[in-house]
Amino acid sequence: MSDLGTLGRRIAERRESLGLTREELATRAGVEAAYIGYLEEQSGAAARETAAKLAAALDATVRELLDEAPAGAGAAAPGADLVELDEKECLRLISPGGVGRIAFEGRYGLTVLPVNYRLSDVGAIVFRTTPGGTTDADLRTGMKGVEYKVAFEVDSVEELTGGGWSVLVQGSLHHVTDEEEAAVAATGVQPWAGGDRRQYLRITPSRVTGRRITTD
């Protein structure tokens, strides 16, 4: 964790670079202008919750304001504890969808790619790719009824507390056929990169595990 005494200087530098007055920044962040002045002029530590509000108003991150190392690069947070998660909790955590990472053995070796995914009503991972593209081709075995075994990882890091969680899904990857498309299209998944990515891919979990790092 960084020295919070640098917060005021970084707030002032970022505010001035954006051409904002203290009053304008205070309105954006939902705090009093006098408090902005206090933070910029005093060397005392500020609460991390306030830092989060100010970072959002400045289009920055808490780490940028506090000059912190990337998540996981420093020492463990005080009181950090690693907890195993059961399958039900893992599926609950990843159920909103978002960005996950698929890992597989591609033509050039082990490959990990970020994709936008959604969870189907039967707990399968659904995402889209370009028909005939590199990912589509790499994930075809060329043998009827034989599917690749893949891994899919989703995580979340809690910037303020240093905690977070990760979920690992392992299973078979299936190229969705035209007849099956309606069911997976109902998830509403959209490709992260946009473009012509109408080929739906579905991962049916055979093993779901997860861990959470809790902090005091």
Disulfide bonds with the S-S distance in Angstrom:
none
